Amino acid sequence: CMSFISIACALLGFLSPANRGGLLTATLLLFVLMGVPAGYGASRTFKSLRGVEWRALTLLTATAYPAAIFVVFTLLNLALWSHGSTGAVPAGTFVALLAMWFCVSLPLVFVGAFLGFKRPLPAPPTRTNEIPRQIPPQGWFLGRAVTMAVGGVLPFGAVFIELFFI
């Protein structure tokens, strides 16, 4: 969703090549503002699965992925800084990123989760049967080895044909 919005903004001319770093700024802003849909979607899914630890869900939604990205970003920046590169991100930018994460994105995830948990679940489209049905045996062509071979041959064939004509 965020990628499509960024591309749409670039296509409409909002992200001019003359404004260096405009796409990165727009992407970071969209990532921060997508906390509401993230919290809403996570809470709706969690509620439909009858989860009970809603606080842990909301906190993990707000911190797990951004924390992993921030750790990788910090390690790469430390490597740049240790080599004396001018491409290293300044400390003030790090503080600004942390402020955007904890002061904007985290509360927005909680707002989205609140809205998602307050909305009632829709009725299931079908009625489930309590008696389990038997699953018929699979054919030989649906086995793990055949599936892996076919799944590997198709991309290999496409790449081989592309490289053959170069």
Secondary structure, 3 states (H helix, E strand, C coil): CHHHHHHHHHHCCCCCCCCCCHHHHHHHHHHHHCHHHHHHHHHHHHHHCCCCCHHHHHHHHHHHHHHHHHHHHHHHHHHHHHCCCCCCCCHHHHHHHHHHHHHHHHHHHHHHHHHHHHCCCCCCCCCCCCCCCCCCCCCHHHCHHHHHHHHHHHHHHHHHHHHHCC
